[in-house]
Each structure stands twice: as C-alpha cells, then as structure tokens.
Amino acid sequence: MGWEVRVFYPLTDESFDLWQHLGLGEDMADLDPEVRTDVYFHIGDKKAGLKIRGANKLELKLMRSATDNHKVEEWDKCIEARVESGMKGSHVSAGEVGIMLQKQKEIAGVKDIIGRLEAFKGMPIPRIKIDKQRKQDDISTGKCIDSSKHGSCHVTAEQTDMTVSLVHSTPDGKEVLVAPLGMFRSVCLERHDHHHSMEALMEVLHEKIGTPCWWMGYPEFVDLLFETTIASKKEDKDKQGALPSSSASPSSTTIASNTPS
C-alpha cells in the first residue's frame, strides 16, 4: 500500500514543469523517461483502477483510505498478474479479465469489481489508452514549503506526460480508435505512509499550475475523460440534428474546455 496525492492538467509548451520548479531541470533532462502504454478499463468506480500495464500485465488498485478532503489517498495494488497465454494483451475481454480476478476473489473488494465486469458480458469495456513518459525522483517536501508549519518528509515525486485516447477492441482483437482526447501531464507525490506536508506541497504546486487542473487519482481521471467525451459527442450530435443537412458539422470540444477546474 502507499499514499499519493496527484493532479492532472493539459500539456502544452507553456505547461508547468515540476523539475524546473524544484531546480532539477538539468539533472532530469539527462534522465531517460520510462515509456509505456497503459490501457484503463472504465468500469464506473472512482475507487478502483483496473488496467493492462504495458502489454501483458493486469493490475488492480483499490483505494483503501483517504484524508477527509480526499486529496491524499491510500491505494493498494492488490492484484498484479501477467495476462495469460492465448489472451490478446490490452484487448482482453470483460470475461477474460473476470476469470483472472476470480482466482483472487477473496481479496477485499475484488468481488465488487467482478460484479461490475459482469455487466459488460458480450460488450466491449470502454477503455482509455494512455501513452506515458514518466520520470521520478526522491525529494524532500521541505524544499518548497514552510517545514516549521507543515513538517517535512521524503517523497517520490513523479511527472508523467501522456497522450490519451478513447479506444475499444473488436472481437478479433483489433484496437479501434474512438476519439483522441489530447495530451496531459500528471504530477504526483507518493509515500508509504501519510504525512501532512504532502498535501501542503501539492497545494503550492497546484497554485503554480493554474487552471484547468484536476486534483484526483487515475480512476477518477479516467471517469472524467470518458464522461466528458460522451457528453461532448451527445452535444455535437444534438447540434447536428438541429442543422440543415447541407451545413457543416460543428467541431468537437476539447476535454480541457469542457471540464471543471
């Protein structure tokens, strides 16, 4: 288990850079990022992160606890298993994921996830595909805040740049792009136990980042992306229905301008 505080924001050339802010820009520029693709299943539970990590690892994280304001959350990586031979990597079906989870159904919370997957039998699970480039470093929270007021601790700081898209998988295992969702950046502070200075430091970073900026974990971010995309597509469809057939279709709205800061 571990505690984390995380934010997401749109990635542009002018976006806030954690390493520059911490005075580590030159050192981190020489560090090669971890590059991988994660595919998150949208199962409608903001306290459960179910994904295929890389190309062949099923991972389930469950939120076990949180601060009263839910800004710092405790996550338990309760299942980490290789996708079994014969399955189609990130294109595994709801039934195949359910079979893998059944083997560890006695873990607290896993039965609830199996139940959510059963609703998708015969249908593709909505998926958010995230191509990530991640860098991490150990820092002291006292570097940027008043440690006499908030205390100080060591945390793992992470900055991840990501290209995000909504996809689904066909029965024969082919990935189909539903909609590109844009580029985002995530900043996260992680630690094995909770310390007040984690939130205090993220408050400082949050103010520097500006808006839009969403303070949440990956499952809630995935839910936000999916629901905003569906709402935007419905809005576009409604507008198209009201237009004469000779009129051009309106352009789709970006996630950043459609979601609250």
C-alpha positions as CSV (number, residue, x, y, z in Angstrom):
1,M,0.0,0.0,0.0
2,G,1.0,3.6,-0.4
3,W,-0.3,7.2,-0.1
4,E,-0.4,9.5,-3.0
5,V,-1.6,13.0,-4.0
6,R,-1.9,13.6,-7.7
7,V,-3.1,16.3,-10.2
8,F,-3.7,16.3,-13.9
9,Y,-3.6,19.3,-16.3
10,P,-3.4,19.8,-20.1
11,L,0.1,19.6,-21.6
12,T,1.3,22.5,-23.8
13,D,4.6,24.1,-24.5
14,E,3.9,26.5,-21.6
15,S,2.8,23.9,-19.0
16,F,4.2,23.9,-15.5
17,D,7.3,21.7,-15.2
18,L,7.9,20.1,-11.8
19,W,11.6,19.6,-12.3
20,Q,12.2,23.2,-13.3
21,H,10.2,24.4,-10.3
22,L,12.4,22.2,-8.0
23,G,15.6,23.3,-9.6
24,L,16.2,19.9,-11.0
25,G,15.6,20.7,-14.7
26,E,19.1,20.0,-16.0
27,D,19.5,16.8,-14.0
28,M,16.1,15.4,-15.0
29,A,16.7,16.4,-18.6
30,D,19.6,13.9,-18.8
31,L,17.4,11.1,-17.4
32,D,15.6,8.9,-19.9
33,P,11.9,8.6,-19.1
34,E,10.1,5.3,-18.5
35,V,8.0,4.8,-21.6
36,R,4.9,2.5,-21.7
37,T,1.3,2.3,-22.7
38,D,-1.4,1.6,-20.1
39,V,-5.0,0.7,-21.0
40,Y,-7.5,1.6,-18.3
41,F,-10.9,-0.1,-18.2
42,H,-13.8,2.4,-17.5
43,I,-15.9,0.4,-15.0
44,G,-17.6,3.3,-13.3
45,D,-15.8,3.1,-9.9
46,K,-13.6,6.0,-8.9
47,K,-12.0,4.0,-6.1
48,A,-10.9,1.2,-8.4
49,G,-8.1,1.3,-11.0
50,L,-8.3,-1.6,-13.4
51,K,-5.8,-1.6,-16.3
52,I,-3.5,-3.5,-18.5
53,R,0.0,-2.2,-17.6
54,G,2.3,-2.2,-20.6
55,A,1.3,-5.0,-23.0
56,N,0.8,-8.0,-20.8
57,K,0.1,-7.3,-17.1
58,L,-3.3,-7.0,-15.5
59,E,-3.3,-4.6,-12.5
60,L,-6.0,-3.7,-10.0
61,K,-5.6,-0.9,-7.5
62,L,-8.2,-0.2,-4.8
63,M,-8.5,2.9,-2.7
64,R,-8.4,1.8,0.9
65,S,-8.4,5.1,2.7
66,A,-8.2,8.9,2.2
67,T,-7.9,12.1,4.1
68,D,-11.2,13.8,4.9
69,N,-11.0,16.1,1.9
70,H,-9.9,13.1,-0.3
71,K,-6.9,15.0,-1.6
72,V,-4.4,12.4,-0.3
73,E,-5.4,8.8,-1.0
74,E,-4.1,5.4,0.1
75,W,-4.0,2.9,-2.7
76,D,-3.5,-0.9,-2.5
77,K,-2.1,-2.7,-5.6
78,C,-3.9,-5.8,-4.7
79,I,-3.6,-7.7,-8.0
80,E,-0.7,-7.8,-10.4
81,A,-0.8,-10.7,-12.8
82,R,0.6,-11.5,-16.3
83,V,-2.1,-11.7,-18.9
84,E,-2.4,-15.5,-19.6
85,S,-1.2,-17.1,-22.8
86,G,-3.8,-17.0,-25.5
87,M,-5.4,-13.7,-24.4
88,K,-5.0,-10.6,-26.5
89,G,-2.9,-8.3,-24.2
90,S,-4.6,-5.0,-23.8
91,H,-7.6,-6.3,-25.9
92,V,-8.7,-8.8,-23.3
93,S,-12.5,-9.1,-22.9
94,A,-14.5,-8.5,-19.8
95,G,-15.0,-12.2,-19.4
96,E,-11.2,-12.9,-19.6
97,V,-10.5,-10.2,-17.0
98,G,-13.2,-11.6,-14.8
99,I,-11.6,-15.1,-15.0
100,M,-8.3,-13.7,-13.9
101,L,-9.9,-11.8,-11.0
102,Q,-11.9,-14.9,-9.9
103,K,-8.6,-16.5,-8.9
104,Q,-8.1,-13.9,-6.2
105,K,-11.7,-13.1,-5.3
106,E,-11.1,-13.5,-1.6
107,I,-9.1,-10.2,-1.6
108,A,-11.3,-7.4,-0.1
109,G,-13.1,-5.5,-2.8
110,V,-12.3,-7.8,-5.7
111,K,-15.8,-9.4,-5.8
112,D,-17.3,-6.0,-6.3
113,I,-15.1,-5.4,-9.4
114,I,-16.1,-8.9,-10.8
115,G,-19.7,-7.8,-10.4
116,R,-19.1,-4.6,-12.4
117,L,-17.4,-6.6,-15.1
118,E,-20.4,-9.0,-15.4
119,A,-22.4,-6.0,-16.7
120,F,-20.2,-5.9,-19.8
121,K,-20.6,-9.6,-20.9
122,G,-21.0,-9.7,-24.6
123,M,-19.9,-6.0,-24.9
124,P,-16.6,-4.2,-25.1
125,I,-15.4,-2.5,-21.9
126,P,-14.8,1.2,-22.6
127,R,-11.1,1.8,-22.5
128,I,-8.9,4.8,-22.1
129,K,-5.5,4.3,-23.7
130,I,-2.6,6.4,-22.2
131,D,0.8,6.5,-23.8
132,K,3.1,7.6,-20.9
133,Q,6.5,9.1,-20.5
134,R,7.3,9.2,-16.8
135,K,10.2,10.4,-14.7
136,Q,10.6,10.1,-10.9
137,D,13.0,11.4,-8.2
138,D,13.1,11.4,-4.4
139,I,12.7,14.8,-2.9
140,S,12.1,16.5,0.5
141,T,8.8,18.3,0.8
142,G,10.6,20.9,2.9
143,K,12.3,22.1,-0.3
144,C,9.2,24.2,-1.2
145,I,7.1,24.7,1.9
146,D,7.5,26.1,5.4
147,S,8.6,23.0,7.3
148,S,8.2,24.7,10.7
149,K,4.5,24.9,9.9
150,H,3.8,21.7,7.9
151,G,6.7,19.5,8.9
152,S,8.8,17.7,6.2
153,C,9.3,14.3,4.8
154,H,10.8,12.5,1.8
155,V,8.5,11.5,-1.0
156,T,8.8,10.1,-4.5
157,A,8.0,12.9,-6.9
158,E,6.7,11.9,-10.4
159,Q,5.9,13.8,-13.6
160,T,4.2,11.9,-16.4
161,D,3.5,13.3,-19.9
162,M,0.7,11.4,-21.6
163,T,-1.2,11.1,-24.9
164,V,-4.7,10.0,-24.3
165,S,-7.3,8.3,-26.5
166,L,-10.7,6.5,-26.1
167,V,-10.5,3.1,-27.7
168,H,-12.4,-0.2,-27.9
169,S,-11.5,-3.7,-29.0
170,T,-13.1,-5.8,-31.7
171,P,-13.9,-9.5,-31.1
172,D,-10.9,-10.4,-33.2
173,G,-8.6,-8.4,-31.0
174,K,-8.1,-5.3,-33.2
175,E,-7.9,-1.9,-31.5
176,V,-10.3,0.8,-32.8
177,L,-9.7,4.4,-32.1
178,V,-13.0,6.1,-30.9
179,A,-11.6,9.5,-30.2
180,P,-8.3,11.2,-29.5
181,L,-8.6,13.0,-26.1
182,G,-5.4,15.1,-26.2
183,M,-2.2,15.5,-24.2
184,F,-2.0,15.9,-20.4
185,R,0.6,16.0,-17.7
186,S,0.3,14.4,-14.2
187,V,2.3,15.4,-11.1
188,C,2.3,13.1,-8.1
189,L,3.8,12.8,-4.7
190,E,4.0,9.3,-3.2
191,R,5.0,7.9,0.2
192,H,4.5,4.6,2.1
193,D,2.6,6.5,4.9
194,H,0.6,9.7,5.1
195,H,2.3,13.0,6.0
196,H,0.6,16.4,6.2
197,S,3.4,18.1,4.2
198,M,2.5,16.0,1.1
199,E,-0.8,17.9,0.7
200,A,0.9,21.2,1.7
201,L,3.4,20.9,-1.1
202,M,0.8,19.9,-3.6
203,E,-1.2,23.0,-2.7
204,V,1.8,25.1,-3.7
205,L,2.3,23.2,-6.9
206,H,-1.5,23.4,-7.7
207,E,-1.4,27.2,-7.4
208,K,1.7,27.3,-9.7
209,I,0.0,25.1,-12.3
210,G,-3.1,27.2,-12.6
211,T,-6.3,26.1,-14.3
212,P,-7.6,23.8,-15.6
213,C,-6.1,21.4,-13.1
214,W,-7.8,18.3,-11.7
215,W,-6.9,17.0,-8.2
216,M,-7.7,13.3,-8.4
217,G,-6.3,9.8,-8.9
218,Y,-6.2,7.9,-12.2
219,P,-9.6,6.1,-11.8
220,E,-11.4,9.4,-11.3
221,F,-9.4,11.0,-14.2
222,V,-10.4,8.1,-16.5
223,D,-14.0,8.5,-15.4
224,L,-13.8,12.3,-16.1
225,L,-12.3,11.8,-19.6
226,F,-14.9,9.2,-20.5
227,E,-18.0,11.0,-19.2
228,T,-16.8,14.3,-20.7
229,T,-16.2,12.7,-24.1
230,I,-19.6,11.0,-24.1
231,A,-21.3,14.3,-23.1
232,S,-19.4,16.2,-25.8
233,K,-20.4,13.7,-28.5
234,K,-24.0,13.9,-27.4
235,E,-23.9,17.7,-27.6
236,D,-22.4,17.5,-31.1
237,K,-25.0,15.0,-32.2
238,D,-27.8,17.2,-30.9
239,K,-26.4,20.2,-32.7
240,Q,-26.1,18.3,-35.9
241,G,-29.7,17.2,-35.6
242,A,-30.8,20.8,-35.5
243,L,-28.7,21.8,-38.5
244,P,-29.9,21.7,-42.2
245,S,-28.4,18.7,-44.0
246,S,-26.1,21.0,-46.1
247,S,-24.5,22.6,-43.1
248,A,-21.1,21.5,-41.9
249,S,-20.8,19.6,-38.6
250,P,-19.5,21.6,-35.6
251,S,-16.1,20.7,-34.3
252,S,-15.8,18.6,-31.2
253,T,-14.9,20.4,-27.9
254,T,-11.7,19.6,-26.1
255,I,-11.6,18.0,-22.7
256,A,-9.9,20.9,-21.1
257,S,-12.6,23.4,-22.1
258,N,-15.4,21.1,-21.1
259,T,-14.3,20.1,-17.6
260,P,-14.3,22.0,-14.3
261,S,-11.0,23.3,-12.9
